[in-house]
Amino acid sequence: MSAMGACIVANPYNGLEEWFEPDKEVIIIHSAEEAIDRYQHLLKHDAERKAIGAAARERVLKEHTFRHRARDLVRIIRSYI
């Protein structure tokens, strides 16, 4: 979804803050109430929502494509050869 420029609202999970910058490239929520508040805010602020989605897309294309994962995999395999 991030690759499509969608603004992602997500629960916290390991690694998320390493992959995307909170409040700039992803919205991290910790409760249902917070999710409702953030969704309502984002629905009223199109420019902010679109900017977060665009920043996430830029990060995906810069750091998280299949080519990046393939390079990582090759690097790992080479370290064992």
mmCIF file of the N, C-alpha and C atoms, coordinates in Angstrom:
data_MODEL
# 
_entry.id   MODEL 
# 
loop_
_atom_site.group_PDB 
_atom_site.id 
_atom_site.type_symbol 
_atom_site.label_atom_id 
_atom_site.label_alt_id 
_atom_site.label_comp_id 
_atom_site.label_asym_id 
_atom_site.label_entity_id 
_atom_site.label_seq_id 
_atom_site.pdbx_PDB_ins_code 
_atom_site.Cartn_x 
_atom_site.Cartn_y 
_atom_site.Cartn_z 
_atom_site.occupancy 
_atom_site.B_iso_or_equiv 
_atom_site.pdbx_formal_charge 
_atom_site.auth_seq_id 
_atom_site.auth_comp_id 
_atom_site.auth_asym_id 
_atom_site.auth_atom_id 
_atom_site.pdbx_PDB_model_num 
ATOM 1   N N  . MET A 1 1  ? 0.816   -1.183  0.000  1.00 0.00 ? 1  MET A N  1 
ATOM 2   C CA . MET A 1 1  ? 0.000   0.000   0.000  1.00 0.00 ? 1  MET A CA 1 
ATOM 3   C C  . MET A 1 1  ? 0.873   1.266   0.000  1.00 0.00 ? 1  MET A C  1 
ATOM 4   N N  . SER A 1 2  ? 1.955   1.225   0.755  1.00 0.00 ? 2  SER A N  1 
ATOM 5   C CA . SER A 1 2  ? 2.845   2.394   0.788  1.00 0.00 ? 2  SER A CA 1 
ATOM 6   C C  . SER A 1 2  ? 3.428   2.680   -0.588 1.00 0.00 ? 2  SER A C  1 
ATOM 7   N N  . ALA A 1 3  ? 3.716   1.638   -1.342 1.00 0.00 ? 3  ALA A N  1 
ATOM 8   C CA . ALA A 1 3  ? 4.278   1.820   -2.680 1.00 0.00 ? 3  ALA A CA 1 
ATOM 9   C C  . ALA A 1 3  ? 3.300   2.536   -3.609 1.00 0.00 ? 3  ALA A C  1 
ATOM 10  N N  . MET A 1 4  ? 2.023   2.483   -3.262 1.00 0.00 ? 4  MET A N  1 
ATOM 11  C CA . MET A 1 4  ? 1.001   3.158   -4.061 1.00 0.00 ? 4  MET A CA 1 
ATOM 12  C C  . MET A 1 4  ? 0.745   4.582   -3.573 1.00 0.00 ? 4  MET A C  1 
ATOM 13  N N  . GLY A 1 5  ? 1.445   4.987   -2.510 1.00 0.00 ? 5  GLY A N  1 
ATOM 14  C CA . GLY A 1 5  ? 1.276   6.335   -1.984 1.00 0.00 ? 5  GLY A CA 1 
ATOM 15  C C  . GLY A 1 5  ? 0.153   6.471   -0.977 1.00 0.00 ? 5  GLY A C  1 
ATOM 16  N N  . ALA A 1 6  ? -0.310  5.329   -0.444 1.00 0.00 ? 6  ALA A N  1 
ATOM 17  C CA . ALA A 1 6  ? -1.372  5.378   0.563  1.00 0.00 ? 6  ALA A CA 1 
ATOM 18  C C  . ALA A 1 6  ? -0.808  5.808   1.910  1.00 0.00 ? 6  ALA A C  1 
ATOM 19  N N  . CYS A 1 7  ? -1.582  6.567   2.639  1.00 0.00 ? 7  CYS A N  1 
ATOM 20  C CA . CYS A 1 7  ? -1.223  6.945   4.004  1.00 0.00 ? 7  CYS A CA 1 
ATOM 21  C C  . CYS A 1 7  ? -1.597  5.774   4.905  1.00 0.00 ? 7  CYS A C  1 
ATOM 22  N N  . ILE A 1 8  ? -0.617  5.179   5.546  1.00 0.00 ? 8  ILE A N  1 
ATOM 23  C CA . ILE A 1 8  ? -0.837  3.991   6.359  1.00 0.00 ? 8  ILE A CA 1 
ATOM 24  C C  . ILE A 1 8  ? -0.984  4.369   7.826  1.00 0.00 ? 8  ILE A C  1 
ATOM 25  N N  . VAL A 1 9  ? -2.041  3.853   8.448  1.00 0.00 ? 9  VAL A N  1 
ATOM 26  C CA . VAL A 1 9  ? -2.252  3.958   9.889  1.00 0.00 ? 9  VAL A CA 1 
ATOM 27  C C  . VAL A 1 9  ? -2.120  2.536   10.413 1.00 0.00 ? 9  VAL A C  1 
ATOM 28  N N  . ALA A 1 10 ? -1.149  2.316   11.307 1.00 0.00 ? 10 ALA A N  1 
ATOM 29  C CA . ALA A 1 10 ? -0.830  0.946   11.716 1.00 0.00 ? 10 ALA A CA 1 
ATOM 30  C C  . ALA A 1 10 ? -0.606  0.836   13.214 1.00 0.00 ? 10 ALA A C  1 
ATOM 31  N N  . ASN A 1 11 ? -0.826  -0.363  13.716 1.00 0.00 ? 11 ASN A N  1 
ATOM 32  C CA . ASN A 1 11 ? -0.428  -0.689  15.082 1.00 0.00 ? 11 ASN A CA 1 
ATOM 33  C C  . ASN A 1 11 ? 1.085   -0.824  15.107 1.00 0.00 ? 11 ASN A C  1 
ATOM 34  N N  . PRO A 1 12 ? 1.708   -0.614  16.264 1.00 0.00 ? 12 PRO A N  1 
ATOM 35  C CA . PRO A 1 12 ? 3.166   -0.781  16.343 1.00 0.00 ? 12 PRO A CA 1 
ATOM 36  C C  . PRO A 1 12 ? 3.554   -2.248  16.164 1.00 0.00 ? 12 PRO A C  1 
ATOM 37  N N  . TYR A 1 13 ? 4.681   -2.473  15.494 1.00 0.00 ? 13 TYR A N  1 
ATOM 38  C CA . TYR A 1 13 ? 5.267   -3.810  15.430 1.00 0.00 ? 13 TYR A CA 1 
ATOM 39  C C  . TYR A 1 13 ? 6.757   -3.668  15.183 1.00 0.00 ? 13 TYR A C  1 
ATOM 40  N N  . ASN A 1 14 ? 7.487   -4.721  15.552 1.00 0.00 ? 14 ASN A N  1 
ATOM 41  C CA . ASN A 1 14 ? 8.952   -4.677  15.472 1.00 0.00 ? 14 ASN A CA 1 
ATOM 42  C C  . ASN A 1 14 ? 9.430   -4.312  14.076 1.00 0.00 ? 14 ASN A C  1 
ATOM 43  N N  . GLY A 1 15 ? 10.311  -3.341  14.012 1.00 0.00 ? 15 GLY A N  1 
ATOM 44  C CA . GLY A 1 15 ? 10.920  -2.953  12.749 1.00 0.00 ? 15 GLY A CA 1 
ATOM 45  C C  . GLY A 1 15 ? 10.229  -1.815  12.035 1.00 0.00 ? 15 GLY A C  1 
ATOM 46  N N  . LEU A 1 16 ? 8.981   -1.550  12.359 1.00 0.00 ? 16 LEU A N  1 
ATOM 47  C CA . LEU A 1 16 ? 8.230   -0.528  11.624 1.00 0.00 ? 16 LEU A CA 1 
ATOM 48  C C  . LEU A 1 16 ? 8.938   0.819   11.640 1.00 0.00 ? 16 LEU A C  1 
ATOM 49  N N  . GLU A 1 17 ? 9.444   1.210   12.796 1.00 0.00 ? 17 GLU A N  1 
ATOM 50  C CA . GLU A 1 17 ? 10.093  2.515   12.912 1.00 0.00 ? 17 GLU A CA 1 
ATOM 51  C C  . GLU A 1 17 ? 11.465  2.544   12.241 1.00 0.00 ? 17 GLU A C  1 
ATOM 52  N N  . GLU A 1 18 ? 12.011  1.369   11.916 1.00 0.00 ? 18 GLU A N  1 
ATOM 53  C CA . GLU A 1 18 ? 13.250  1.308   11.132 1.00 0.00 ? 18 GLU A CA 1 
ATOM 54  C C  . GLU A 1 18 ? 12.941  1.457   9.650  1.00 0.00 ? 18 GLU A C  1 
ATOM 55  N N  . TRP A 1 19 ? 11.775  0.989   9.234  1.00 0.00 ? 19 TRP A N  1 
ATOM 56  C CA . TRP A 1 19 ? 11.404  1.020   7.819  1.00 0.00 ? 19 TRP A CA 1 
ATOM 57  C C  . TRP A 1 19 ? 10.790  2.348   7.410  1.00 0.00 ? 19 TRP A C  1 
ATOM 58  N N  . PHE A 1 20 ? 9.996   2.930   8.313  1.00 0.00 ? 20 PHE A N  1 
ATOM 59  C CA . PHE A 1 20 ? 9.295   4.181   8.012  1.00 0.00 ? 20 PHE A CA 1 
ATOM 60  C C  . PHE A 1 20 ? 9.372   5.123   9.210  1.00 0.00 ? 20 PHE A C  1 
ATOM 61  N N  . GLU A 1 21 ? 9.487   6.412   8.924  1.00 0.00 ? 21 GLU A N  1 
ATOM 62  C CA . GLU A 1 21 ? 9.558   7.409   9.991  1.00 0.00 ? 21 GLU A CA 1 
ATOM 63  C C  . GLU A 1 21 ? 8.146   7.735   10.491 1.00 0.00 ? 21 GLU A C  1 
ATOM 64  N N  . PRO A 1 22 ? 7.891   7.501   11.778 1.00 0.00 ? 22 PRO A N  1 
ATOM 65  C CA . PRO A 1 22 ? 6.562   7.782   12.329 1.00 0.00 ? 22 PRO A CA 1 
ATOM 66  C C  . PRO A 1 22 ? 6.162   9.247   12.141 1.00 0.00 ? 22 PRO A C  1 
ATOM 67  N N  . ASP A 1 23 ? 4.900   9.438   11.828 1.00 0.00 ? 23 ASP A N  1 
ATOM 68  C CA . ASP A 1 23 ? 4.269   10.739  11.621 1.00 0.00 ? 23 ASP A CA 1 
ATOM 69  C C  . ASP A 1 23 ? 4.746   11.462  10.366 1.00 0.00 ? 23 ASP A C  1 
ATOM 70  N N  . LYS A 1 24 ? 5.736   10.921  9.686  1.00 0.00 ? 24 LYS A N  1 
ATOM 71  C CA . LYS A 1 24 ? 6.163   11.490  8.407  1.00 0.00 ? 24 LYS A CA 1 
ATOM 72  C C  . LYS A 1 24 ? 5.849   10.526  7.264  1.00 0.00 ? 24 LYS A C  1 
ATOM 73  N N  . GLU A 1 25 ? 6.046   9.221   7.509  1.00 0.00 ? 25 GLU A N  1 
ATOM 74  C CA . GLU A 1 25 ? 5.836   8.213   6.461  1.00 0.00 ? 25 GLU A CA 1 
ATOM 75  C C  . GLU A 1 25 ? 4.800   7.162   6.858  1.00 0.00 ? 25 GLU A C  1 
ATOM 76  N N  . VAL A 1 26 ? 4.435   7.135   8.121  1.00 0.00 ? 26 VAL A N  1 
ATOM 77  C CA . VAL A 1 26 ? 3.432   6.194   8.627  1.00 0.00 ? 26 VAL A CA 1 
ATOM 78  C C  . VAL A 1 26 ? 2.855   6.776   9.916  1.00 0.00 ? 26 VAL A C  1 
ATOM 79  N N  . ILE A 1 27 ? 1.606   6.469   10.187 1.00 0.00 ? 27 ILE A N  1 
ATOM 80  C CA . ILE A 1 27 ? 0.978   6.866   11.444 1.00 0.00 ? 27 ILE A CA 1 
ATOM 81  C C  . ILE A 1 27 ? 0.875   5.611   12.308 1.00 0.00 ? 27 ILE A C  1 
ATOM 82  N N  . ILE A 1 28 ? 1.455   5.660   13.499 1.00 0.00 ? 28 ILE A N  1 
ATOM 83  C CA . ILE A 1 28 ? 1.399   4.519   14.418 1.00 0.00 ? 28 ILE A CA 1 
ATOM 84  C C  . ILE A 1 28 ? 0.408   4.856   15.527 1.00 0.00 ? 28 ILE A C  1 
ATOM 85  N N  . ILE A 1 29 ? -0.557  3.968   15.722 1.00 0.00 ? 29 ILE A N  1 
ATOM 86  C CA . ILE A 1 29 ? -1.582  4.184   16.748 1.00 0.00 ? 29 ILE A CA 1 
ATOM 87  C C  . ILE A 1 29 ? -1.483  3.078   17.795 1.00 0.00 ? 29 ILE A C  1 
ATOM 88  N N  . HIS A 1 30 ? -1.972  3.391   19.006 1.00 0.00 ? 30 HIS A N  1 
ATOM 89  C CA . HIS A 1 30 ? -1.857  2.441   20.114 1.00 0.00 ? 30 HIS A CA 1 
ATOM 90  C C  . HIS A 1 30 ? -3.196  2.038   20.713 1.00 0.00 ? 30 HIS A C  1 
ATOM 91  N N  . SER A 1 31 ? -4.286  2.581   20.191 1.00 0.00 ? 31 SER A N  1 
ATOM 92  C CA . SER A 1 31 ? -5.608  2.222   20.709 1.00 0.00 ? 31 SER A CA 1 
ATOM 93  C C  . SER A 1 31 ? -6.659  2.499   19.640 1.00 0.00 ? 31 SER A C  1 
ATOM 94  N N  . ALA A 1 32 ? -7.833  1.936   19.842 1.00 0.00 ? 32 ALA A N  1 
ATOM 95  C CA . ALA A 1 32 ? -8.936  2.175   18.911 1.00 0.00 ? 32 ALA A CA 1 
ATOM 96  C C  . ALA A 1 32 ? -9.334  3.646   18.924 1.00 0.00 ? 32 ALA A C  1 
ATOM 97  N N  . GLU A 1 33 ? -9.320  4.252   20.102 1.00 0.00 ? 33 GLU A N  1 
ATOM 98  C CA . GLU A 1 33 ? -9.680  5.666   20.212 1.00 0.00 ? 33 GLU A CA 1 
ATOM 99  C C  . GLU A 1 33 ? -8.696  6.541   19.441 1.00 0.00 ? 33 GLU A C  1 
ATOM 100 N N  . GLU A 1 34 ? -7.418  6.228   19.579 1.00 0.00 ? 34 GLU A N  1 
ATOM 101 C CA . GLU A 1 34 ? -6.398  6.985   18.851 1.00 0.00 ? 34 GLU A CA 1 
ATOM 102 C C  . GLU A 1 34 ? -6.567  6.799   17.345 1.00 0.00 ? 34 GLU A C  1 
ATOM 103 N N  . ALA A 1 35 ? -6.894  5.586   16.932 1.00 0.00 ? 35 ALA A N  1 
ATOM 104 C CA . ALA A 1 35 ? -7.109  5.323   15.505 1.00 0.00 ? 35 ALA A CA 1 
ATOM 105 C C  . ALA A 1 35 ? -8.253  6.181   14.977 1.00 0.00 ? 35 ALA A C  1 
ATOM 106 N N  . ILE A 1 36 ? -9.349  6.231   15.709 1.00 0.00 ? 36 ILE A N  1 
ATOM 107 C CA . ILE A 1 36 ? -10.497 7.036   15.281 1.00 0.00 ? 36 ILE A CA 1 
ATOM 108 C C  . ILE A 1 36 ? -10.104 8.503   15.168 1.00 0.00 ? 36 ILE A C  1 
ATOM 109 N N  . ASP A 1 37 ? -9.403  9.005   16.179 1.00 0.00 ? 37 ASP A N  1 
ATOM 110 C CA . ASP A 1 37 ? -8.959  10.408  16.151 1.00 0.00 ? 37 ASP A CA 1 
ATOM 111 C C  . ASP A 1 37 ? -8.063  10.687  14.952 1.00 0.00 ? 37 ASP A C  1 
ATOM 112 N N  . ARG A 1 38 ? -7.113  9.792   14.703 1.00 0.00 ? 38 ARG A N  1 
ATOM 113 C CA . ARG A 1 38 ? -6.171  10.009  13.588 1.00 0.00 ? 38 ARG A CA 1 
ATOM 114 C C  . ARG A 1 38 ? -6.877  9.915   12.246 1.00 0.00 ? 38 ARG A C  1 
ATOM 115 N N  . TYR A 1 39 ? -7.781  8.928   12.091 1.00 0.00 ? 39 TYR A N  1 
ATOM 116 C CA . TYR A 1 39 ? -8.530  8.809   10.835 1.00 0.00 ? 39 TYR A CA 1 
ATOM 117 C C  . TYR A 1 39 ? -9.368  10.062  10.589 1.00 0.00 ? 39 TYR A C  1 
ATOM 118 N N  . GLN A 1 40 ? -10.062 10.534  11.614 1.00 0.00 ? 40 GLN A N  1 
ATOM 119 C CA . GLN A 1 40 ? -10.884 11.735  11.449 1.00 0.00 ? 40 GLN A CA 1 
ATOM 120 C C  . GLN A 1 40 ? -10.018 12.930  11.066 1.00 0.00 ? 40 GLN A C  1 
ATOM 121 N N  . HIS A 1 41 ? -8.877  13.065  11.725 1.00 0.00 ? 41 HIS A N  1 
ATOM 122 C CA . HIS A 1 41 ? -7.960  14.164  11.409 1.00 0.00 ? 41 HIS A CA 1 
ATOM 123 C C  . HIS A 1 41 ? -7.479  14.071  9.956  1.00 0.00 ? 41 HIS A C  1 
ATOM 124 N N  . LEU A 1 42 ? -7.029  12.884  9.567  1.00 0.00 ? 42 LEU A N  1 
ATOM 125 C CA . LEU A 1 42 ? -6.492  12.710  8.214  1.00 0.00 ? 42 LEU A CA 1 
ATOM 126 C C  . LEU A 1 42 ? -7.553  12.932  7.142  1.00 0.00 ? 42 LEU A C  1 
ATOM 127 N N  . LEU A 1 43 ? -8.787  12.542  7.432  1.00 0.00 ? 43 LEU A N  1 
ATOM 128 C CA . LEU A 1 43 ? -9.863  12.755  6.461  1.00 0.00 ? 43 LEU A CA 1 
ATOM 129 C C  . LEU A 1 43 ? -10.168 14.237  6.268  1.00 0.00 ? 43 LEU A C  1 
ATOM 130 N N  . LYS A 1 44 ? -9.888  15.047  7.274  1.00 0.00 ? 44 LYS A N  1 
ATOM 131 C CA . LYS A 1 44 ? -10.124 16.492  7.183  1.00 0.00 ? 44 LYS A CA 1 
ATOM 132 C C  . LYS A 1 44 ? -8.921  17.251  6.624  1.00 0.00 ? 44 LYS A C  1 
ATOM 133 N N  . HIS A 1 45 ? -7.769  16.600  6.567  1.00 0.00 ? 45 HIS A N  1 
ATOM 134 C CA . HIS A 1 45 ? -6.533  17.266  6.147  1.00 0.00 ? 45 HIS A CA 1 
ATOM 135 C C  . HIS A 1 45 ? -5.903  16.508  4.972  1.00 0.00 ? 45 HIS A C  1 
ATOM 136 N N  . ASP A 1 46 ? -6.479  16.736  3.796  1.00 0.00 ? 46 ASP A N  1 
ATOM 137 C CA . ASP A 1 46 ? -6.041  16.027  2.588  1.00 0.00 ? 46 ASP A CA 1 
ATOM 138 C C  . ASP A 1 46 ? -4.555  16.197  2.303  1.00 0.00 ? 46 ASP A C  1 
ATOM 139 N N  . ALA A 1 47 ? -4.061  17.416  2.418  1.00 0.00 ? 47 ALA A N  1 
ATOM 140 C CA . ALA A 1 47 ? -2.655  17.679  2.073  1.00 0.00 ? 47 ALA A CA 1 
ATOM 141 C C  . ALA A 1 47 ? -1.718  16.892  2.985  1.00 0.00 ? 47 ALA A C  1 
ATOM 142 N N  . GLU A 1 48 ? -2.023  16.846  4.267  1.00 0.00 ? 48 GLU A N  1 
ATOM 143 C CA . GLU A 1 48 ? -1.185  16.091  5.210  1.00 0.00 ? 48 GLU A CA 1 
ATOM 144 C C  . GLU A 1 48 ? -1.220  14.599  4.891  1.00 0.00 ? 48 GLU A C  1 
ATOM 145 N N  . ARG A 1 49 ? -2.428  14.079  4.656  1.00 0.00 ? 49 ARG A N  1 
ATOM 146 C CA . ARG A 1 49 ? -2.594  12.659  4.331  1.00 0.00 ? 49 ARG A CA 1 
ATOM 147 C C  . ARG A 1 49 ? -1.831  12.306  3.056  1.00 0.00 ? 49 ARG A C  1 
ATOM 148 N N  . LYS A 1 50 ? -1.946  13.140  2.049  1.00 0.00 ? 50 LYS A N  1 
ATOM 149 C CA . LYS A 1 50 ? -1.255  12.882  0.783  1.00 0.00 ? 50 LYS A CA 1 
ATOM 150 C C  . LYS A 1 50 ? 0.257   13.000  0.939  1.00 0.00 ? 50 LYS A C  1 
ATOM 151 N N  . ALA A 1 51 ? 0.713   13.935  1.766  1.00 0.00 ? 51 ALA A N  1 
ATOM 152 C CA . ALA A 1 51 ? 2.159   14.099  1.988  1.00 0.00 ? 51 ALA A CA 1 
ATOM 153 C C  . ALA A 1 51 ? 2.742   12.876  2.693  1.00 0.00 ? 51 ALA A C  1 
ATOM 154 N N  . ILE A 1 52 ? 2.019   12.331  3.663  1.00 0.00 ? 52 ILE A N  1 
ATOM 155 C CA . ILE A 1 52 ? 2.493   11.129  4.364  1.00 0.00 ? 52 ILE A CA 1 
ATOM 156 C C  . ILE A 1 52 ? 2.558   9.961   3.385  1.00 0.00 ? 52 ILE A C  1 
ATOM 157 N N  . GLY A 1 53 ? 1.521   9.800   2.571  1.00 0.00 ? 53 GLY A N  1 
ATOM 158 C CA . GLY A 1 53 ? 1.519   8.736   1.572  1.00 0.00 ? 53 GLY A CA 1 
ATOM 159 C C  . GLY A 1 53 ? 2.640   8.892   0.557  1.00 0.00 ? 53 GLY A C  1 
ATOM 160 N N  . ALA A 1 54 ? 2.870   10.121  0.113  1.00 0.00 ? 54 ALA A N  1 
ATOM 161 C CA . ALA A 1 54 ? 3.940   10.377  -0.866 1.00 0.00 ? 54 ALA A CA 1 
ATOM 162 C C  . ALA A 1 54 ? 5.310   10.102  -0.261 1.00 0.00 ? 54 ALA A C  1 
ATOM 163 N N  . ALA A 1 55 ? 5.502   10.486  0.997  1.00 0.00 ? 55 ALA A N  1 
ATOM 164 C CA . ALA A 1 55 ? 6.786   10.235  1.661  1.00 0.00 ? 55 ALA A CA 1 
ATOM 165 C C  . ALA A 1 55 ? 7.020   8.738   1.834  1.00 0.00 ? 55 ALA A C  1 
ATOM 166 N N  . ALA A 1 56 ? 5.969   8.010   2.165  1.00 0.00 ? 56 ALA A N  1 
ATOM 167 C CA . ALA A 1 56 ? 6.091   6.556   2.308  1.00 0.00 ? 56 ALA A CA 1 
ATOM 168 C C  . ALA A 1 56 ? 6.441   5.919   0.962  1.00 0.00 ? 56 ALA A C  1 
ATOM 169 N N  . ARG A 1 57 ? 5.773   6.365   -0.102 1.00 0.00 ? 57 ARG A N  1 
ATOM 170 C CA . ARG A 1 57 ? 6.067   5.828   -1.438 1.00 0.00 ? 57 ARG A CA 1 
ATOM 171 C C  . ARG A 1 57 ? 7.519   6.090   -1.813 1.00 0.00 ? 57 ARG A C  1 
ATOM 172 N N  . GLU A 1 58 ? 7.981   7.303   -1.553 1.00 0.00 ? 58 GLU A N  1 
ATOM 173 C CA . GLU A 1 58 ? 9.370   7.647   -1.855 1.00 0.00 ? 58 GLU A CA 1 
ATOM 174 C C  . GLU A 1 58 ? 10.334  6.724   -1.101 1.00 0.00 ? 58 GLU A C  1 
ATOM 175 N N  . ARG A 1 59 ? 10.052  6.463   0.166  1.00 0.00 ? 59 ARG A N  1 
ATOM 176 C CA . ARG A 1 59 ? 10.905  5.579   0.972  1.00 0.00 ? 59 ARG A CA 1 
ATOM 177 C C  . ARG A 1 59 ? 10.897  4.159   0.407  1.00 0.00 ? 59 ARG A C  1 
ATOM 178 N N  . VAL A 1 60 ? 9.714   3.669   0.043  1.00 0.00 ? 60 VAL A N  1 
ATOM 179 C CA . VAL A 1 60 ? 9.618   2.314   -0.524 1.00 0.00 ? 60 VAL A CA 1 
ATOM 180 C C  . VAL A 1 60 ? 10.460  2.212   -1.785 1.00 0.00 ? 60 VAL A C  1 
ATOM 181 N N  . LEU A 1 61 ? 10.304  3.152   -2.688 1.00 0.00 ? 61 LEU A N  1 
ATOM 182 C CA . LEU A 1 61 ? 11.038  3.094   -3.951 1.00 0.00 ? 61 LEU A CA 1 
ATOM 183 C C  . LEU A 1 61 ? 12.539  3.273   -3.748 1.00 0.00 ? 61 LEU A C  1 
ATOM 184 N N  . LYS A 1 62 ? 12.928  4.002   -2.719 1.00 0.00 ? 62 LYS A N  1 
ATOM 185 C CA . LYS A 1 62 ? 14.336  4.253   -2.442 1.00 0.00 ? 62 LYS A CA 1 
ATOM 186 C C  . LYS A 1 62 ? 15.004  3.097   -1.700 1.00 0.00 ? 62 LYS A C  1 
ATOM 187 N N  . GLU A 1 63 ? 14.250  2.403   -0.824 1.00 0.00 ? 63 GLU A N  1 
ATOM 188 C CA . GLU A 1 63 ? 14.884  1.433   0.071  1.00 0.00 ? 63 GLU A CA 1 
ATOM 189 C C  . GLU A 1 63 ? 14.223  0.063   0.175  1.00 0.00 ? 63 GLU A C  1 
ATOM 190 N N  . HIS A 1 64 ? 13.017  -0.113  -0.353 1.00 0.00 ? 64 HIS A N  1 
ATOM 191 C CA . HIS A 1 64 ? 12.281  -1.338  -0.043 1.00 0.00 ? 64 HIS A CA 1 
ATOM 192 C C  . HIS A 1 64 ? 11.688  -2.052  -1.262 1.00 0.00 ? 64 HIS A C  1 
ATOM 193 N N  . THR A 1 65 ? 12.394  -2.062  -2.367 1.00 0.00 ? 65 THR A N  1 
ATOM 194 C CA . THR A 1 65 ? 11.885  -2.790  -3.532 1.00 0.00 ? 65 THR A CA 1 
ATOM 195 C C  . THR A 1 65 ? 12.407  -4.227  -3.516 1.00 0.00 ? 65 THR A C  1 
ATOM 196 N N  . PHE A 1 66 ? 11.923  -5.036  -4.426 1.00 0.00 ? 66 PHE A N  1 
ATOM 197 C CA . PHE A 1 66 ? 12.403  -6.413  -4.508 1.00 0.00 ? 66 PHE A CA 1 
ATOM 198 C C  . PHE A 1 66 ? 13.893  -6.443  -4.824 1.00 0.00 ? 66 PHE A C  1 
ATOM 199 N N  . ARG A 1 67 ? 14.387  -5.452  -5.537 1.00 0.00 ? 67 ARG A N  1 
ATOM 200 C CA . ARG A 1 67 ? 15.827  -5.395  -5.836 1.00 0.00 ? 67 ARG A CA 1 
ATOM 201 C C  . ARG A 1 67 ? 16.643  -5.202  -4.558 1.00 0.00 ? 67 ARG A C  1 
ATOM 202 N N  . HIS A 1 68 ? 16.154  -4.366  -3.670 1.00 0.00 ? 68 HIS A N  1 
ATOM 203 C CA . HIS A 1 68 ? 16.846  -4.174  -2.390 1.00 0.00 ? 68 HIS A CA 1 
ATOM 204 C C  . HIS A 1 68 ? 16.872  -5.474  -1.589 1.00 0.00 ? 68 HIS A C  1 
ATOM 205 N N  . ARG A 1 69 ? 15.753  -6.179  -1.543 1.00 0.00 ? 69 ARG A N  1 
ATOM 206 C CA . ARG A 1 69 ? 15.701  -7.440  -0.792 1.00 0.00 ? 69 ARG A CA 1 
ATOM 207 C C  . ARG A 1 69 ? 16.586  -8.497  -1.454 1.00 0.00 ? 69 ARG A C  1 
ATOM 208 N N  . ALA A 1 70 ? 16.633  -8.511  -2.787 1.00 0.00 ? 70 ALA A N  1 
ATOM 209 C CA . ALA A 1 70 ? 17.493  -9.472  -3.485 1.00 0.00 ? 70 ALA A CA 1 
ATOM 210 C C  . ALA A 1 70 ? 18.960  -9.195  -3.173 1.00 0.00 ? 70 ALA A C  1 
ATOM 211 N N  . ARG A 1 71 ? 19.358  -7.922  -3.165 1.00 0.00 ? 71 ARG A N  1 
ATOM 212 C CA . ARG A 1 71 ? 20.737  -7.574  -2.796 1.00 0.00 ? 71 ARG A CA 1 
ATOM 213 C C  . ARG A 1 71 ? 21.051  -8.007  -1.373 1.00 0.00 ? 71 ARG A C  1 
ATOM 214 N N  . ASP A 1 72 ? 20.111  -7.788  -0.471 1.00 0.00 ? 72 ASP A N  1 
ATOM 215 C CA . ASP A 1 72 ? 20.302  -8.217  0.920  1.00 0.00 ? 72 ASP A CA 1 
ATOM 216 C C  . ASP A 1 72 ? 20.494  -9.729  0.994  1.00 0.00 ? 72 ASP A C  1 
ATOM 217 N N  . LEU A 1 73 ? 19.677  -10.457 0.259  1.00 0.00 ? 73 LEU A N  1 
ATOM 218 C CA . LEU A 1 73 ? 19.757  -11.913 0.261  1.00 0.00 ? 73 LEU A CA 1 
ATOM 219 C C  . LEU A 1 73 ? 21.093  -12.391 -0.300 1.00 0.00 ? 73 LEU A C  1 
ATOM 220 N N  . VAL A 1 74 ? 21.539  -11.804 -1.391 1.00 0.00 ? 74 VAL A N  1 
ATOM 221 C CA . VAL A 1 74 ? 22.840  -12.162 -1.978 1.00 0.00 ? 74 VAL A CA 1 
ATOM 222 C C  . VAL A 1 74 ? 23.958  -11.879 -0.986 1.00 0.00 ? 74 VAL A C  1 
ATOM 223 N N  . ARG A 1 75 ? 23.897  -10.739 -0.326 1.00 0.00 ? 75 ARG A N  1 
ATOM 224 C CA . ARG A 1 75 ? 24.912  -10.382 0.674  1.00 0.00 ? 75 ARG A CA 1 
ATOM 225 C C  . ARG A 1 75 ? 24.947  -11.413 1.812  1.00 0.00 ? 75 ARG A C  1 
ATOM 226 N N  . ILE A 1 76 ? 23.798  -11.836 2.270  1.00 0.00 ? 76 ILE A N  1 
ATOM 227 C CA . ILE A 1 76 ? 23.728  -12.833 3.347  1.00 0.00 ? 76 ILE A CA 1 
ATOM 228 C C  . ILE A 1 76 ? 24.296  -14.162 2.880  1.00 0.00 ? 76 ILE A C  1 
ATOM 229 N N  . ILE A 1 77 ? 23.912  -14.596 1.694  1.00 0.00 ? 77 ILE A N  1 
ATOM 230 C CA . ILE A 1 77 ? 24.402  -15.877 1.162  1.00 0.00 ? 77 ILE A CA 1 
ATOM 231 C C  . ILE A 1 77 ? 25.910  -15.835 0.981  1.00 0.00 ? 77 ILE A C  1 
ATOM 232 N N  . ARG A 1 78 ? 26.424  -14.731 0.441  1.00 0.00 ? 78 ARG A N  1 
ATOM 233 C CA . ARG A 1 78 ? 27.876  -14.616 0.241  1.00 0.00 ? 78 ARG A CA 1 
ATOM 234 C C  . ARG A 1 78 ? 28.638  -14.666 1.558  1.00 0.00 ? 78 ARG A C  1 
ATOM 235 N N  . SER A 1 79 ? 28.042  -14.198 2.616  1.00 0.00 ? 79 SER A N  1 
ATOM 236 C CA . SER A 1 79 ? 28.732  -14.216 3.910  1.00 0.00 ? 79 SER A CA 1 
ATOM 237 C C  . SER A 1 79 ? 28.910  -15.640 4.433  1.00 0.00 ? 79 SER A C  1 
ATOM 238 N N  . TYR A 1 80 ? 28.154  -16.597 3.888  1.00 0.00 ? 80 TYR A N  1 
ATOM 239 C CA . TYR A 1 80 ? 28.264  -17.991 4.309  1.00 0.00 ? 80 TYR A CA 1 
ATOM 240 C C  . TYR A 1 80 ? 29.096  -18.837 3.352  1.00 0.00 ? 80 TYR A C  1 
ATOM 241 N N  . ILE A 1 81 ? 29.493  -18.271 2.232  1.00 0.00 ? 81 ILE A N  1 
ATOM 242 C CA . ILE A 1 81 ? 30.254  -19.043 1.239  1.00 0.00 ? 81 ILE A CA 1 
ATOM 243 C C  . ILE A 1 81 ? 31.737  -18.867 1.484  1.00 0.00 ? 81 ILE A C  1 
# 
